[in-house]
Amino acid sequence: MPQLDTSTWFITIMSMIITLFIVLQLKVSNHLHPSNPELKPTKTLTHTTPWESKWTKIYSPLSLPLQ
């Protein structure tokens, strides 16, 4: 069986990583980013639900008395 020649793997992998880095940099540089991002004022919406005005209690099965 012939031996697998791995002498070019390092160059192949390094060139692939460098190419991916360059492509990603070019893709990111095409986007417009705001120089000074500012927070937009947001309103908090209050929803009235029927269970907000009622007192509710959730019983855990472990806290119930033994039967």
PyMOL Python script that loads the backbone (N, CA, C, O; Angstrom):
from pymol import cmd

cmd.read_pdbstr("""\
ATOM      1  N   MET A   1       0.837  -1.177   0.000  1.00  0.00           N
ATOM      2  CA  MET A   1       0.000   0.000   0.000  1.00  0.00           C
ATOM      3  C   MET A   1       0.884   1.242   0.000  1.00  0.00           C
ATOM      4  O   MET A   1       1.866   1.300   0.740  1.00  0.00           O
ATOM      5  N   PRO A   2       0.547   2.242  -0.824  1.00  0.00           N
ATOM      6  CA  PRO A   2       1.387   3.445  -0.854  1.00  0.00           C
ATOM      7  C   PRO A   2       1.161   4.309   0.388  1.00  0.00           C
ATOM      8  O   PRO A   2       0.076   4.302   0.969  1.00  0.00           O
ATOM      9  N   GLN A   3       2.171   5.035   0.778  1.00  0.00           N
ATOM     10  CA  GLN A   3       2.081   5.936   1.928  1.00  0.00           C
ATOM     11  C   GLN A   3       1.351   7.212   1.515  1.00  0.00           C
ATOM     12  O   GLN A   3       1.466   7.674   0.380  1.00  0.00           O
ATOM     13  N   LEU A   4       0.609   7.761   2.446  1.00  0.00           N
ATOM     14  CA  LEU A   4      -0.100   9.004   2.191  1.00  0.00           C
ATOM     15  C   LEU A   4       0.878  10.162   2.360  1.00  0.00           C
ATOM     16  O   LEU A   4       1.539  10.291   3.390  1.00  0.00           O
ATOM     17  N   ASP A   5       0.954  10.987   1.345  1.00  0.00           N
ATOM     18  CA  ASP A   5       1.887  12.113   1.381  1.00  0.00           C
ATOM     19  C   ASP A   5       1.233  13.281   2.114  1.00  0.00           C
ATOM     20  O   ASP A   5       0.293  13.890   1.604  1.00  0.00           O
ATOM     21  N   THR A   6       1.731  13.591   3.313  1.00  0.00           N
ATOM     22  CA  THR A   6       1.146  14.667   4.118  1.00  0.00           C
ATOM     23  C   THR A   6       2.023  15.910   4.128  1.00  0.00           C
ATOM     24  O   THR A   6       1.811  16.807   4.944  1.00  0.00           O
ATOM     25  N   SER A   7       2.991  15.977   3.246  1.00  0.00           N
ATOM     26  CA  SER A   7       3.915  17.112   3.286  1.00  0.00           C
ATOM     27  C   SER A   7       3.252  18.420   2.862  1.00  0.00           C
ATOM     28  O   SER A   7       3.717  19.491   3.254  1.00  0.00           O
ATOM     29  N   THR A   8       2.187  18.364   2.079  1.00  0.00           N
ATOM     30  CA  THR A   8       1.552  19.606   1.616  1.00  0.00           C
ATOM     31  C   THR A   8       0.354  20.004   2.479  1.00  0.00           C
ATOM     32  O   THR A   8      -0.272  21.033   2.222  1.00  0.00           O
ATOM     33  N   TRP A   9       0.033  19.224   3.476  1.00  0.00           N
ATOM     34  CA  TRP A   9      -1.142  19.525   4.282  1.00  0.00           C
ATOM     35  C   TRP A   9      -1.020  20.843   5.032  1.00  0.00           C
ATOM     36  O   TRP A   9      -1.987  21.600   5.120  1.00  0.00           O
ATOM     37  N   PHE A  10       0.146  21.118   5.566  1.00  0.00           N
ATOM     38  CA  PHE A  10       0.320  22.354   6.336  1.00  0.00           C
ATOM     39  C   PHE A  10       0.058  23.580   5.463  1.00  0.00           C
ATOM     40  O   PHE A  10      -0.678  24.482   5.862  1.00  0.00           O
ATOM     41  N   ILE A  11       0.653  23.613   4.282  1.00  0.00           N
ATOM     42  CA  ILE A  11       0.464  24.752   3.375  1.00  0.00           C
ATOM     43  C   ILE A  11      -0.998  24.843   2.945  1.00  0.00           C
ATOM     44  O   ILE A  11      -1.549  25.941   2.857  1.00  0.00           O
ATOM     45  N   THR A  12      -1.616  23.728   2.684  1.00  0.00           N
ATOM     46  CA  THR A  12      -3.015  23.728   2.255  1.00  0.00           C
ATOM     47  C   THR A  12      -3.928  24.269   3.360  1.00  0.00           C
ATOM     48  O   THR A  12      -4.798  25.102   3.104  1.00  0.00           O
ATOM     49  N   ILE A  13      -3.727  23.800   4.555  1.00  0.00           N
ATOM     50  CA  ILE A  13      -4.579  24.240   5.670  1.00  0.00           C
ATOM     51  C   ILE A  13      -4.335  25.710   5.999  1.00  0.00           C
ATOM     52  O   ILE A  13      -5.278  26.459   6.254  1.00  0.00           O
ATOM     53  N   MET A  14      -3.082  26.115   5.991  1.00  0.00           N
ATOM     54  CA  MET A  14      -2.782  27.525   6.300  1.00  0.00           C
ATOM     55  C   MET A  14      -3.335  28.458   5.225  1.00  0.00           C
ATOM     56  O   MET A  14      -3.871  29.519   5.545  1.00  0.00           O
ATOM     57  N   SER A  15      -3.213  28.085   3.987  1.00  0.00           N
ATOM     58  CA  SER A  15      -3.751  28.943   2.928  1.00  0.00           C
ATOM     59  C   SER A  15      -5.273  28.996   2.987  1.00  0.00           C
ATOM     60  O   SER A  15      -5.870  30.030   2.686  1.00  0.00           O
ATOM     61  N   MET A  16      -5.901  27.896   3.369  1.00  0.00           N
ATOM     62  CA  MET A  16      -7.351  27.893   3.499  1.00  0.00           C
ATOM     63  C   MET A  16      -7.789  28.810   4.637  1.00  0.00           C
ATOM     64  O   MET A  16      -8.758  29.554   4.490  1.00  0.00           O
ATOM     65  N   ILE A  17      -7.092  28.767   5.761  1.00  0.00           N
ATOM     66  CA  ILE A  17      -7.443  29.619   6.907  1.00  0.00           C
ATOM     67  C   ILE A  17      -7.241  31.095   6.554  1.00  0.00           C
ATOM     68  O   ILE A  17      -8.079  31.934   6.887  1.00  0.00           O
ATOM     69  N   ILE A  18      -6.157  31.403   5.898  1.00  0.00           N
ATOM     70  CA  ILE A  18      -5.897  32.793   5.505  1.00  0.00           C
ATOM     71  C   ILE A  18      -6.948  33.276   4.510  1.00  0.00           C
ATOM     72  O   ILE A  18      -7.415  34.411   4.598  1.00  0.00           O
ATOM     73  N   THR A  19      -7.315  32.419   3.568  1.00  0.00           N
ATOM     74  CA  THR A  19      -8.335  32.793   2.588  1.00  0.00           C
ATOM     75  C   THR A  19      -9.685  33.022   3.266  1.00  0.00           C
ATOM     76  O   THR A  19     -10.387  33.979   2.941  1.00  0.00           O
ATOM     77  N   LEU A  20     -10.049  32.156   4.199  1.00  0.00           N
ATOM     78  CA  LEU A  20     -11.303  32.348   4.921  1.00  0.00           C
ATOM     79  C   LEU A  20     -11.297  33.639   5.731  1.00  0.00           C
ATOM     80  O   LEU A  20     -12.301  34.350   5.786  1.00  0.00           O
ATOM     81  N   PHE A  21     -10.173  33.937   6.353  1.00  0.00           N
ATOM     82  CA  PHE A  21     -10.061  35.172   7.122  1.00  0.00           C
ATOM     83  C   PHE A  21     -10.244  36.393   6.217  1.00  0.00           C
ATOM     84  O   PHE A  21     -10.958  37.330   6.574  1.00  0.00           O
ATOM     85  N   ILE A  22      -9.605  36.381   5.055  1.00  0.00           N
ATOM     86  CA  ILE A  22      -9.705  37.512   4.127  1.00  0.00           C
ATOM     87  C   ILE A  22     -11.135  37.658   3.611  1.00  0.00           C
ATOM     88  O   ILE A  22     -11.658  38.769   3.530  1.00  0.00           O
ATOM     89  N   VAL A  23     -11.759  36.544   3.265  1.00  0.00           N
ATOM     90  CA  VAL A  23     -13.134  36.604   2.760  1.00  0.00           C
ATOM     91  C   VAL A  23     -14.073  37.146   3.832  1.00  0.00           C
ATOM     92  O   VAL A  23     -14.940  37.970   3.537  1.00  0.00           O
ATOM     93  N   LEU A  24     -13.910  36.693   5.065  1.00  0.00           N
ATOM     94  CA  LEU A  24     -14.767  37.193   6.135  1.00  0.00           C
ATOM     95  C   LEU A  24     -14.529  38.678   6.413  1.00  0.00           C
ATOM     96  O   LEU A  24     -15.471  39.425   6.681  1.00  0.00           O
ATOM     97  N   GLN A  25     -13.279  39.094   6.349  1.00  0.00           N
ATOM     98  CA  GLN A  25     -12.985  40.510   6.552  1.00  0.00           C
ATOM     99  C   GLN A  25     -13.627  41.361   5.463  1.00  0.00           C
ATOM    100  O   GLN A  25     -14.148  42.443   5.738  1.00  0.00           O
ATOM    101  N   LEU A  26     -13.589  40.875   4.241  1.00  0.00           N
ATOM    102  CA  LEU A  26     -14.210  41.628   3.146  1.00  0.00           C
ATOM    103  C   LEU A  26     -15.727  41.675   3.296  1.00  0.00           C
ATOM    104  O   LEU A  26     -16.352  42.690   2.990  1.00  0.00           O
ATOM    105  N   LYS A  27     -16.309  40.596   3.759  1.00  0.00           N
ATOM    106  CA  LYS A  27     -17.765  40.588   3.961  1.00  0.00           C
ATOM    107  C   LYS A  27     -18.168  41.546   5.080  1.00  0.00           C
ATOM    108  O   LYS A  27     -19.157  42.268   4.956  1.00  0.00           O
ATOM    109  N   VAL A  28     -17.410  41.551   6.159  1.00  0.00           N
ATOM    110  CA  VAL A  28     -17.746  42.419   7.290  1.00  0.00           C
ATOM    111  C   VAL A  28     -17.508  43.881   6.933  1.00  0.00           C
ATOM    112  O   VAL A  28     -18.256  44.751   7.379  1.00  0.00           O
ATOM    113  N   SER A  29     -16.495  44.162   6.147  1.00  0.00           N
ATOM    114  CA  SER A  29     -16.192  45.560   5.814  1.00  0.00           C
ATOM    115  C   SER A  29     -17.234  46.165   4.881  1.00  0.00           C
ATOM    116  O   SER A  29     -17.294  47.387   4.746  1.00  0.00           O
ATOM    117  N   ASN A  30     -18.047  45.350   4.241  1.00  0.00           N
ATOM    118  CA  ASN A  30     -19.085  45.879   3.357  1.00  0.00           C
ATOM    119  C   ASN A  30     -20.293  46.400   4.129  1.00  0.00           C
ATOM    120  O   ASN A  30     -21.102  47.143   3.574  1.00  0.00           O
ATOM    121  N   HIS A  31     -20.425  46.025   5.388  1.00  0.00           N
ATOM    122  CA  HIS A  31     -21.564  46.465   6.180  1.00  0.00           C
ATOM    123  C   HIS A  31     -21.296  47.849   6.769  1.00  0.00           C
ATOM    124  O   HIS A  31     -20.162  48.185   7.111  1.00  0.00           O
ATOM    125  N   LEU A  32     -22.336  48.623   6.875  1.00  0.00           N
ATOM    126  CA  LEU A  32     -22.227  49.944   7.476  1.00  0.00           C
ATOM    127  C   LEU A  32     -22.522  49.835   8.971  1.00  0.00           C
ATOM    128  O   LEU A  32     -23.588  49.370   9.375  1.00  0.00           O
ATOM    129  N   HIS A  33     -21.580  50.262   9.764  1.00  0.00           N
ATOM    130  CA  HIS A  33     -21.756  50.236  11.210  1.00  0.00           C
ATOM    131  C   HIS A  33     -21.853  51.669  11.712  1.00  0.00           C
ATOM    132  O   HIS A  33     -21.067  52.519  11.293  1.00  0.00           O
ATOM    133  N   PRO A  34     -22.802  51.956  12.602  1.00  0.00           N
ATOM    134  CA  PRO A  34     -22.885  53.322  13.138  1.00  0.00           C
ATOM    135  C   PRO A  34     -21.660  53.628  13.999  1.00  0.00           C
ATOM    136  O   PRO A  34     -21.198  52.793  14.777  1.00  0.00           O
ATOM    137  N   SER A  35     -21.161  54.819  13.839  1.00  0.00           N
ATOM    138  CA  SER A  35     -19.951  55.181  14.575  1.00  0.00           C
ATOM    139  C   SER A  35     -20.234  55.385  16.063  1.00  0.00           C
ATOM    140  O   SER A  35     -19.401  55.059  16.910  1.00  0.00           O
ATOM    141  N   ASN A  36     -21.415  55.927  16.376  1.00  0.00           N
ATOM    142  CA  ASN A  36     -21.765  56.174  17.765  1.00  0.00           C
ATOM    143  C   ASN A  36     -23.163  55.628  18.028  1.00  0.00           C
ATOM    144  O   ASN A  36     -24.142  56.356  17.865  1.00  0.00           O
ATOM    145  N   PRO A  37     -23.277  54.387  18.422  1.00  0.00           N
ATOM    146  CA  PRO A  37     -24.627  53.843  18.646  1.00  0.00           C
ATOM    147  C   PRO A  37     -25.276  54.471  19.881  1.00  0.00           C
ATOM    148  O   PRO A  37     -24.647  54.621  20.928  1.00  0.00           O
ATOM    149  N   GLU A  38     -26.519  54.822  19.732  1.00  0.00           N
ATOM    150  CA  GLU A  38     -27.253  55.432  20.838  1.00  0.00           C
ATOM    151  C   GLU A  38     -28.439  54.546  21.198  1.00  0.00           C
ATOM    152  O   GLU A  38     -29.000  53.851  20.351  1.00  0.00           O
ATOM    153  N   LEU A  39     -28.799  54.590  22.459  1.00  0.00           N
ATOM    154  CA  LEU A  39     -29.940  53.810  22.913  1.00  0.00           C
ATOM    155  C   LEU A  39     -31.236  54.498  22.511  1.00  0.00           C
ATOM    156  O   LEU A  39     -31.385  55.712  22.654  1.00  0.00           O
ATOM    157  N   LYS A  40     -32.158  53.707  22.012  1.00  0.00           N
ATOM    158  CA  LYS A  40     -33.467  54.253  21.676  1.00  0.00           C
ATOM    159  C   LYS A  40     -34.364  54.135  22.908  1.00  0.00           C
ATOM    160  O   LYS A  40     -34.322  53.127  23.614  1.00  0.00           O
ATOM    161  N   PRO A  41     -35.162  55.146  23.163  1.00  0.00           N
ATOM    162  CA  PRO A  41     -36.066  55.028  24.317  1.00  0.00           C
ATOM    163  C   PRO A  41     -37.138  53.979  24.020  1.00  0.00           C
ATOM    164  O   PRO A  41     -37.778  53.998  22.969  1.00  0.00           O
ATOM    165  N   THR A  42     -37.309  53.091  24.945  1.00  0.00           N
ATOM    166  CA  THR A  42     -38.305  52.039  24.758  1.00  0.00           C
ATOM    167  C   THR A  42     -39.386  52.176  25.815  1.00  0.00           C
ATOM    168  O   THR A  42     -39.108  52.473  26.977  1.00  0.00           O
ATOM    169  N   LYS A  43     -40.606  51.956  25.397  1.00  0.00           N
ATOM    170  CA  LYS A  43     -41.730  52.005  26.325  1.00  0.00           C
ATOM    171  C   LYS A  43     -41.966  50.601  26.858  1.00  0.00           C
ATOM    172  O   LYS A  43     -41.892  49.613  26.127  1.00  0.00           O
ATOM    173  N   THR A  44     -42.244  50.543  28.121  1.00  0.00           N
ATOM    174  CA  THR A  44     -42.578  49.238  28.685  1.00  0.00           C
ATOM    175  C   THR A  44     -44.089  49.067  28.605  1.00  0.00           C
ATOM    176  O   THR A  44     -44.850  49.891  29.112  1.00  0.00           O
ATOM    177  N   LEU A  45     -44.497  48.011  27.976  1.00  0.00           N
ATOM    178  CA  LEU A  45     -45.924  47.744  27.821  1.00  0.00           C
ATOM    179  C   LEU A  45     -46.412  46.929  29.012  1.00  0.00           C
ATOM    180  O   LEU A  45     -45.807  45.924  29.385  1.00  0.00           O
ATOM    181  N   THR A  46     -47.500  47.374  29.591  1.00  0.00           N
ATOM    182  CA  THR A  46     -48.071  46.634  30.709  1.00  0.00           C
ATOM    183  C   THR A  46     -49.311  45.910  30.226  1.00  0.00           C
ATOM    184  O   THR A  46     -50.240  46.520  29.696  1.00  0.00           O
ATOM    185  N   HIS A  47     -49.313  44.630  30.412  1.00  0.00           N
ATOM    186  CA  HIS A  47     -50.453  43.814  30.029  1.00  0.00           C
ATOM    187  C   HIS A  47     -51.193  43.414  31.296  1.00  0.00           C
ATOM    188  O   HIS A  47     -50.599  42.953  32.271  1.00  0.00           O
ATOM    189  N   THR A  48     -52.482  43.601  31.252  1.00  0.00           N
ATOM    190  CA  THR A  48     -53.271  43.189  32.412  1.00  0.00           C
ATOM    191  C   THR A  48     -53.776  41.773  32.169  1.00  0.00           C
ATOM    192  O   THR A  48     -54.461  41.497  31.185  1.00  0.00           O
ATOM    193  N   THR A  49     -53.434  40.920  33.056  1.00  0.00           N
ATOM    194  CA  THR A  49     -53.876  39.532  32.957  1.00  0.00           C
ATOM    195  C   THR A  49     -54.780  39.233  34.133  1.00  0.00           C
ATOM    196  O   THR A  49     -54.660  39.860  35.185  1.00  0.00           O
ATOM    197  N   PRO A  50     -55.673  38.294  33.967  1.00  0.00           N
ATOM    198  CA  PRO A  50     -56.635  38.046  35.050  1.00  0.00           C
ATOM    199  C   PRO A  50     -55.992  37.531  36.327  1.00  0.00           C
ATOM    200  O   PRO A  50     -56.555  37.715  37.407  1.00  0.00           O
ATOM    201  N   TRP A  51     -54.832  36.891  36.240  1.00  0.00           N
ATOM    202  CA  TRP A  51     -54.252  36.333  37.456  1.00  0.00           C
ATOM    203  C   TRP A  51     -53.392  37.342  38.216  1.00  0.00           C
ATOM    204  O   TRP A  51     -52.904  37.036  39.304  1.00  0.00           O
ATOM    205  N   GLU A  52     -53.199  38.540  37.659  1.00  0.00           N
ATOM    206  CA  GLU A  52     -52.407  39.537  38.377  1.00  0.00           C
ATOM    207  C   GLU A  52     -53.162  40.073  39.596  1.00  0.00           C
ATOM    208  O   GLU A  52     -52.556  40.363  40.628  1.00  0.00           O
ATOM    209  N   SER A  53     -54.452  40.201  39.478  1.00  0.00           N
ATOM    210  CA  SER A  53     -55.216  40.773  40.589  1.00  0.00           C
ATOM    211  C   SER A  53     -55.621  39.721  41.615  1.00  0.00           C
ATOM    212  O   SER A  53     -56.068  40.076  42.706  1.00  0.00           O
ATOM    213  N   LYS A  54     -55.481  38.467  41.302  1.00  0.00           N
ATOM    214  CA  LYS A  54     -55.887  37.400  42.221  1.00  0.00           C
ATOM    215  C   LYS A  54     -54.674  36.835  42.946  1.00  0.00           C
ATOM    216  O   LYS A  54     -53.548  36.882  42.452  1.00  0.00           O
ATOM    217  N   TRP A  55     -54.937  36.306  44.121  1.00  0.00           N
ATOM    218  CA  TRP A  55     -53.876  35.635  44.864  1.00  0.00           C
ATOM    219  C   TRP A  55     -53.912  34.175  44.489  1.00  0.00           C
ATOM    220  O   TRP A  55     -54.948  33.520  44.609  1.00  0.00           O
ATOM    221  N   THR A  56     -52.806  33.671  44.042  1.00  0.00           N
ATOM    222  CA  THR A  56     -52.770  32.266  43.656  1.00  0.00           C
ATOM    223  C   THR A  56     -51.669  31.579  44.438  1.00  0.00           C
ATOM    224  O   THR A  56     -50.664  32.188  44.806  1.00  0.00           O
ATOM    225  N   LYS A  57     -51.881  30.313  44.680  1.00  0.00           N
ATOM    226  CA  LYS A  57     -50.886  29.538  45.390  1.00  0.00           C
ATOM    227  C   LYS A  57     -50.708  28.223  44.642  1.00  0.00           C
ATOM    228  O   LYS A  57     -51.676  27.563  44.264  1.00  0.00           O
ATOM    229  N   ILE A  58     -49.465  27.868  44.442  1.00  0.00           N
ATOM    230  CA  ILE A  58     -49.167  26.613  43.772  1.00  0.00           C
ATOM    231  C   ILE A  58     -48.701  25.635  44.833  1.00  0.00           C
ATOM    232  O   ILE A  58     -47.753  25.902  45.572  1.00  0.00           O
ATOM    233  N   TYR A  59     -49.370  24.516  44.895  1.00  0.00           N
ATOM    234  CA  TYR A  59     -49.028  23.513  45.884  1.00  0.00           C
ATOM    235  C   TYR A  59     -48.024  22.534  45.301  1.00  0.00           C
ATOM    236  O   TYR A  59     -48.255  21.947  44.244  1.00  0.00           O
ATOM    237  N   SER A  60     -46.935  22.366  45.982  1.00  0.00           N
ATOM    238  CA  SER A  60     -45.962  21.379  45.567  1.00  0.00           C
ATOM    239  C   SER A  60     -46.412  20.029  46.091  1.00  0.00           C
ATOM    240  O   SER A  60     -46.891  19.935  47.221  1.00  0.00           O
ATOM    241  N   PRO A  61     -46.267  18.971  45.283  1.00  0.00           N
ATOM    242  CA  PRO A  61     -46.688  17.654  45.780  1.00  0.00           C
ATOM    243  C   PRO A  61     -45.946  17.213  47.042  1.00  0.00           C
ATOM    244  O   PRO A  61     -46.481  16.437  47.834  1.00  0.00           O
ATOM    245  N   LEU A  62     -44.731  17.698  47.233  1.00  0.00           N
ATOM    246  CA  LEU A  62     -43.983  17.299  48.419  1.00  0.00           C
ATOM    247  C   LEU A  62     -44.453  18.015  49.670  1.00  0.00           C
ATOM    248  O   LEU A  62     -44.218  17.536  50.779  1.00  0.00           O
ATOM    249  N   SER A  63     -45.119  19.159  49.512  1.00  0.00           N
ATOM    250  CA  SER A  63     -45.561  19.907  50.689  1.00  0.00           C
ATOM    251  C   SER A  63     -46.969  19.529  51.135  1.00  0.00           C
ATOM    252  O   SER A  63     -47.432  19.978  52.183  1.00  0.00           O
ATOM    253  N   LEU A  64     -47.643  18.713  50.350  1.00  0.00           N
ATOM    254  CA  LEU A  64     -48.985  18.287  50.734  1.00  0.00           C
ATOM    255  C   LEU A  64     -48.911  17.282  51.889  1.00  0.00           C
ATOM    256  O   LEU A  64     -47.925  16.557  52.020  1.00  0.00           O
ATOM    257  N   PRO A  65     -49.933  17.240  52.709  1.00  0.00           N
ATOM    258  CA  PRO A  65     -49.905  16.256  53.801  1.00  0.00           C
ATOM    259  C   PRO A  65     -50.000  14.833  53.254  1.00  0.00           C
ATOM    260  O   PRO A  65     -50.566  14.588  52.189  1.00  0.00           O
ATOM    261  N   LEU A  66     -49.434  13.921  54.010  1.00  0.00           N
ATOM    262  CA  LEU A  66     -49.471  12.518  53.575  1.00  0.00           C
ATOM    263  C   LEU A  66     -50.881  11.963  53.729  1.00  0.00           C
ATOM    264  O   LEU A  66     -51.616  12.333  54.644  1.00  0.00           O
ATOM    265  N   GLN A  67     -51.233  11.086  52.833  1.00  0.00           N
ATOM    266  CA  GLN A  67     -52.585  10.538  52.873  1.00  0.00           C
ATOM    267  C   GLN A  67     -52.559   9.099  53.359  1.00  0.00           C
ATOM    268  O   GLN A  67     -53.608   8.463  53.460  1.00  0.00           O
TER     269      GLN A  67
END
""", "prot")
cmd.dss("prot")
cmd.show_as("cartoon", "prot")
cmd.util.cbc("prot")
cmd.orient("prot")
